[in-house]
């Protein structure tokens, strides 16, 4: 049977059916085609592109124009996966008007079907405004990279009773605000399980254990393309950085030795 287009309603369906949701990031058309053809449910055009694609030291410098450029490319490569655009730093914090305008650009200009926003109770007004404009919102709590300076670094969140209680309260508030799902990043597995069981909407884990409703990772990490560091929660299924490096070195040697192009590769 042909695979159907994944929609926002399928997130809830898979939660009720206890079927794990699969999500990966993509930043270009070719990778998007690979991910989509593999049957992944949802693709996130993450602001992680700042670090793994364009070379920033963090996600903070990423702009809306950069996000839209990559989201448009990803859209051209998918037919079935659900497409989510990641709202970059300062694209939604200032006002409801900014939040709705920029979320709308993801939908109108790039063809995204939802947006992802970092933050808990403090951004509920922004989330409600975006949802009221007809745009689904995927929330993101726990380790929120855009707030890494405030958090004191890339650290596991919810390890104390106070911080765990805050994450639970944030999750409940985000569900009430109308979010269709919540990403939990770098949260202890036991706490993530508790949050998942407390909510009616699905949770998506990135370093938050296996009891969440689904899993998301940065594709460049799982294929070993990004070589600066590998987060603890990442499983590398292949290391294409090494293969590409060898291919480039072999090309250089062949050209310098004049063994390429040979007769087979000439007209």
Secondary structure, DSSP 8 states (H G I E B T S, - for coil): -------HHHHHHHHHTT--EEEEE--SHHHHHHHHHTT-SEEEE-TTHHHHTS--SSSTT--HHHHHHHHHHHHTT-SSSEEEEE--TTSSSS-HHHHHHHHHHHHHHH--SEEEEE-SGGGHHHHHHHHHTT-EEEEEEES-GGGHHHHTSS--B--SHHHHHHHHHHHHHHHHHT-SEEEEESB-HHHHHHHHHH-SSEEEEESS-SSSSEEEE-HHHHTT---S---TT---S--HHHHHHHHHHHHHHHHHTT-SS-GGG--
